[in-house]
Amino acid sequence: MNATAVPFELALLARAANYQRWVADTVAPHLGRRILEIGAGIGNMSRWLPRRELLVLSEADPALLPLLRETAAREFSGDSRVSVQLLDLAADWREGLRHHDFDTIVSFNVLEHLEDDLAAVQQLVALLAESAARGPKRLVSFVPAHPWAFGAIDEAYGHFRRYSARALCRLMTSAAPGCRYFARHFNVFGLPGWIVLGRMVRRARIDPAAVAAFERLCPYLRGLDDFLHVRLKLPLGQSLVAVAELP
């Protein structure tokens, strides 16, 4: 893979397999059999997604598409259930995907990059609503949490916002009235560092050494973090996981 062609934040995450697996395990119970990933980038999270009936990995940036295909070929070994597609949420894209009958649309750190996130989520919900798939139809979103944590790193990475739990609920229920909605915070241990670097020090990039250190700690932290968020419902975390299940 040509590292010079990869945005810094994607190249950095590519080294964080323990963190990726933690995120993937958190969303796994909500994923169905026919999955569309939005904004797959270079496939950092794609490689952890299940191959059941169908897995479509999509990306809006044409420059990243060859790298995403390279990841898919390496991780999925030519599995016919997996495909890669160019998909720009700002364009008229639904027609070419209707025949796939998705039951799940998942995204990791994508919605915060969209200026009109409501319009995009409405399009995603419409695609699910048109699907002939049996069983639950779900929109699964992993996004940065807490507007008050927005800082220089968010700005540098092209984020329009970070989400409060209430704002994310309002977004999902506005796009999918009557949906069953669930959300939880994720990774309280990463939040202090993000605030210090992005808001206090005003650093525009995450230190690779800090990522490497956190990566080593992930296997020890995730159990405690899951306990705090699942059992104790702690309303703090670096990210939010949201699931909107269509009625």
N, C-alpha and C positions, 0 to 999 in steps of 0.2 A: 504494500500500500504506500502511495506517495504521500508522506506526512505533510509536505509543504502545501498540498492542495486541500488539507483538512482544516476547518476552523479550529482555533486553539482549544475551545471548550470541548469539542467533540474528540479531539486527539487526547485531551486530558482524561476524559471519561473512559476512553478505550482501555486505559491501564487499570481501571477500577473494577475488576471482575467481582470481587466480594460485594461491593456496593450494588452493582448491577443485579446480582443474583438476589440480594435482599429486596430490592425494588420489585423484581420479577416475581418473587415468592409472595409478596404482599398483594399483588394484583391477580395472581394466578387463579384464586377461587372464583373470580368474577368473569373469567374468559370462557367463551363458548367453543364451538366447533368450526365456525367459519369467520375468520378474524381478518380485519383490515387494520393495519397500523398506519397512522397518519404521521408525517414528519419523521420518518425513520432515520434520516441523516445518513451515517455511514454504517448503520446496523448495530450500534452498541447494545441496544436493548433487544433488537430483533432476534438475536441469536438465542435468547432465553424463552422466546414465545413458543407455545406448543404447536406441533403439526398434527392436526386431527383430520378434518376434511379439507380445509383450505386456509392458507395464510398468504395474504397480499401485503407486501411491504411497499409503502409509497413515500415519495419525497418530492418536494416542490422545486428544489434547486437542481437544474440539469447537470451542474458541475459535480454534484455528489452522487449522481445516479450510477456511474461506473464503479465507484467505491462501494456503494450499497450492493450492487450486483456481485462484486468480488467477495464481499462478506457472505452473501447468500449462498454463493457457489461453494465457499469454503466450509461454512457451518452446516449447510443442508444437503450437500453432496448431490446436487441435481435432482432433489426430490420434486416430483411433478406437482405436489400439492402447494409448493411455494413459488411465488412469482414476485417480480419487482415492477413497479409502475411509476411513471411521472404523474404527479397529482398536485395541482395548484388550487388551493381552496378559494382563491380569489377569482378563478375562472369557472366556466360552465363544465363541471367534471362528472356529475352524477350519472349521466346517460351511459357512459362506458362501463359503469360498475354495477348497474342494477341487476344484471344477470347473475352476479355472484351470490346474491341472497345472503349477505352477511348477517350474523347474529351478534357480532361484537365489533365495535370500533374502539381502538385503544390509542392513546397518545401519551408520550412522555416528554414533559417540558416543551409543549408546543403552543398551547392556548395563549400563554403570556406574550408570544411573539406576534400575535394577530391584533391589529388595531381594532377591528370590528369582530370581537370574539363571539358576540351573540349571533351575528349573521352566519358565521362559520359553523357554530354548534347547531343552529337551526338546519343547516344543510346536512350535517351529519345525522341528525335525528330523522330528517326526512328520508334519507337513504335507508336507514334502519326500518322506518315505518313502512316503506315500500317493499321490504324484503319478504320473501315467501318462506323464510327459515322457520322451522318449528322451535318451540321453546322460548325462553326469555331472550329479549333483545336488549343489549346493554351498551351504553357509552361509558367507557372507563378512562378517566383523565388523571394524570399525575402532574401537579403544577406547584410552583413556588408559593409559600404561605406568608401571610402577614404583610399588608401594605406598609406598615411602619418599619419593616426590615429592608425596604427598597433602598439600594445604594449604588455606588459607582460600578460595582460588578454587574448589577442588573442593567444599568445604562449601557455598559460596554458590550454586553451580550445581546442587546437589542430587545430587551423586555419593555413592554408597554406598562406592565403592572405586576404586582404580586397579589394574591387573592386572600381575602378573609374567608372564613368558613361560611359566613352569612352571604357574602357577595357571590361565592361559587354556587351556593344553593340557589340563590336568586337567578343566576345565569342558567343553570340546568333546568330548573322548573319553569322558567320563562320559555325556553326552547322546547321543552317536552312537558306540557301541562298534564298533570295527573300521573307523572312518573313516580316510581318508588325511588327515593333518593337516600344514599348513604355516603358519609364522608368521615375521614379520620385524618389526624395529623400524623406526620412521619418524620423521624430523625431529629429529635430534640437536641441531640449532641452536636449536630452540625450547625445549629442556629447561632450560637454565640460567636463562633469564628466568622460566619458570614457577616454578622453585624459589625464586629470589630474591623474586619478588612474593608467592607463595602461602605460603611457609614462613618466610622470613626477615623480610620486611616485613609479612607477614600482611595484604596487601591483598586485598579480596574481589572486586575486578573487574579485568579486564585493561584497560590504558590504550589507548584507541582510537588514540592517536598511535603506540604501540608496534606495534599491529596494522598500521597504515598503513606503517610503516617496514619491517616484516618482509615485507609484501605486495610492496613494491618490490624486496626482495632475493630473493624466491622464485625468479625465473627463473635467478638466478646460483647459488643454493645447492642446488637440487634435484639437479643432476647429481652434485655431490660427495657429497651425502647418499645418493643411490642407490648410488654406488660403495661408500661405507662400509658400507652395509647389505646390498647384494646380493653384492658381491664379497668384502668383508672380514668380513661377518657381525657387524658391530659390535653388541654387546648393550645398546645405550643408545639412547634416543629418547623424544620426547614421547609417541608413540603406538605401538600395535602393530596390525599388519594380520594377521588370522588367516583361514585358509580350511580348512573341514572338508568333505571330499568323502565322501559316503555310499558305503558298499560296495555 
